[in-house]
Amino acid sequence: MTSITKKDILEILKELIINHDNGRLGTHYSDISLHSTLIGDLGFDSMDVAELTMAIESKLKIRIEDEEVEKIFMRNNIEELMNFVYNRYKDTREKYF
């Protein structure tokens, strides 16, 4: 199994953010920095965040609890989101594989 890095997670997050809802929000790659927030900077609302969360879960085969979405996805920046997803991915792989 190939090892995944934080940089890989960041690229996956950017891809999913850009492609969210067929580009309805008009987010471009250059719009997304480590300091960007989904709600404030990238124009996401709570439904967008929920849909993005499901896309991340599906793509990476991880589980994210509703409380974590509220606490992490809706309040933190992309760097903190990347770290959370990376750690969840690692923990899931260590536990099940």
N, C-alpha and C positions, 0 to 999 in steps of 0.2 A: 504494500500500500504506500502510495506517495504521501510524503509529509506536506502539510499545508502550513503556510506562514501567515503572519499578520498582514503582510502585503497582499497575499492571495485573498484573504478575507476582505480587505479594503477594496480590492478590484471587484470582487463579487458584489459587495454592498453598492458600489458605484453603479455597476451594471444594472442591478435590480432597481435602484433609485431612478436611474435615467429611463429605464424601460417601463417603469410603473404606469399602469393605466394607459398604455400605448402612447406615452409621452405627453399626456394631457397637461401636465404641469410645466412642460417646456424646460425642464432641467437639463443642463448640459454638463459634460464631464468637468469642464473648467469651473463650474459653479460650486462643485463639491470639494470642500477642504476639510481637514481634520477638525477645524473649529466650527464648521457648519452645524446647525441644528435642523432636524427634520421639520419641526413645527414652525420655528421662527424664520429660518433662513431659506429653506427649500420649499415652503408653501404647502407642506403636508397638513392635513387635518387628522382627527382621530381615526376616521375610516381608512385613510391612506396608510396610516401607521399600522393598523390591523392587517391590511392587505399585504403590506411590505413584510410584516412579521411572518405571515403565512408563506410568502414566497421564500424567505430566508430558511424557514423550517423545512420546506420542501426541497430546496436546492442543497442544503447541507445535512439533511436528515438529523435535525436536532429538534428538541422541544423547548419552547419558551412559554413560561407561565404568564397568565394574564396580568398578574401583579408585577412581573418583570417588565412587561410592555409599558405599563403605566409609569413605573419607576425609572426605567433605563431608556427606553426608546423615545418616550415623549418629553423627557427632561434633559437629556444629555446630548453632547455633541458627537460627531461621527467618530472621533478617536475613541471615546468611551464606549460607544456602540461597537466598534471594531474589536476592542479589547474584550468586551463581554461575549460577543459571538465567537471569537477565537477561543476563549477559555471554555465556553460551553461545548464547542466542537471538540476540543482536546479531551475534556472530561467524558463526553459521550463515547469517543473512540476508545479511551482507556477502559471504560466500564463494559462496553459491549464487544470490543474487537480484540 
